[in-house]
Amino acid sequence: MMSTATASTTPVFSVEGLWKVFGPKAGRVPADPELAALDPAGLRSRTGCTAAVRDVSFDVRKGEVFVVMGLSGSGKSTLVRCLTRLIEPTAGTIAIDGEDVRAMDRARLRALRRHRAAMVFQHFGLLPHRTVLDNVAYGLEIQGMGRAERRERAAEVVAKVGLEGMERRRPAQLSGGQRQRVGLARALAVDPEVLLFDEPFSALDPLIRRDMQEEVVRLHRDEGRTMVFITHDLQEALKLGDRIALMRDGGVVQLGTPEEIVGSPADDYVREFVRDVPREQVLTVRTAMRPASSAEEAATGPAVRPDATVSQAIEAVSRAGSTARVLDKGRCLGVVDAAALLDVVAGLSDAGSRAAGAARAGAPAPAERRELKPPTATTTEEPV
Ligand SMILES: Nc1ncnc2c1ncn2[C@@H]1O[C@H](COP(=O)(O)OP(=O)(O)OP(=O)(O)O)[C@@H](O)[C@H]1O
């Protein structure tokens, strides 16, 4: 998504050294370095325990979509349920807006789940005998809001998620996608600070799934809502995530933007995970950019934005038949040419190989290149 620049760095959730261990005397596992270092099979045979979340630390920043991705059993649901203590953590700290979640009493926890961090589940959790409107109003009802006011508020949210006209239907009279919209509307109705999604779209057929993903993108763009989104689907993660935490065996193997995960995988596991991703659709032109070689090159050719994908730049370069300029607020940051863009598609563009290529050609390595001041040019043109 393009919204990273607008997300501030204030954390909504701040998680440090979090563990969730299932099994007998679970608490001894994080406390004992020898047990904590065992692999899943070793831990199970020594202790009978499973570390569903092992020593995980991250922040969820205000306004971002934070995706937790990983294969089945990697610990995604357990991790996200620990955030509001739907599952009780074994060790570590969790704060929401600086407040210690593990120190909250029952009343405070209830308020956290009702007002501050609402969960949207895969299986909707709708009440079958209630209408759409009353399902959406449910969260407001348990907050103690009066009937007229909550129905008015619910009607607004129902319209917002595209269910206008269906207010009086019951869940059984809706399609899967429509039911998921009701679930989403119910979470939104309480106007939570953060929305937590547990694989909400995995049961939907692909077209409806895409609709719902776009709904999430729209909500994020229009309302700047903070979201934590669990998925095992890489495409979904790349599409929705400002940042992605990739989990394996309870740990986070890499945390980064889609571009960082696809462009600089942390290890072979991540590399294998992202192998089939069309790189040009995820990596931005910054990956392929070099300083303009002349004032003329900085002043001519089609313009692209710094967050344009390589694929968009390829289109611009092909149409124009020339190098494209990367423009940010009228300033030329650098240029991209067809050869560098093709390198990205071919997977030859990671920092290591570019540095090696540059050294072979006797040119400065990328890190040094950034020191060079490219010729700048100002223009009023609108980049693609
Ligand atoms: N209540 C439990 N008791 C024992 N083990 C559990 C319990 N809940 C989860 N686990 C184990 O913890 C690990 C992580 O499970 P979790 O459900 O968090 O994974 P997930 O990534 O969300 O998987 P999925 O995508 O299949 O939902 C798994 O090995 C699972 O078997």
The ligand as an ORCA input file, in Angstrom:
! r2SCAN-3c Opt
* xyz 0 1
  N      -4.868    -24.564     23.056
  C      -3.758    -25.099     22.533
  N      -3.119    -26.113     23.142
  C      -1.989    -26.657     22.645
  N      -1.414    -26.222     21.507
  C      -1.989    -25.217     20.842
  C      -3.194    -24.602     21.319
  N      -3.540    -23.623     20.452
  C      -2.599    -23.631     19.489
  N      -1.668    -24.590     19.720
  C      -0.488    -24.871     18.895
  O       0.262    -23.688     18.748
  C       0.778    -23.564     17.436
  C       0.322    -22.253     16.813
  O      -1.079    -22.291     16.581
  P      -1.883    -21.076     15.939
  O      -3.316    -21.444     15.886
  O      -1.517    -19.833     16.638
  O      -1.257    -21.037     14.479
  P      -1.770    -20.241     13.196
  O      -0.537    -19.749     12.523
  O      -2.786    -19.252     13.566
  O      -2.398    -21.415     12.360
  P      -3.670    -21.414     11.350
  O      -3.264    -20.596     10.162
  O      -3.809    -22.884     11.017
  O      -4.822    -20.852     12.107
  C       0.338    -24.820     16.698
  O       1.378    -25.732     16.760
  C      -0.861    -25.282     17.494
  O      -1.000    -26.663     17.377
*
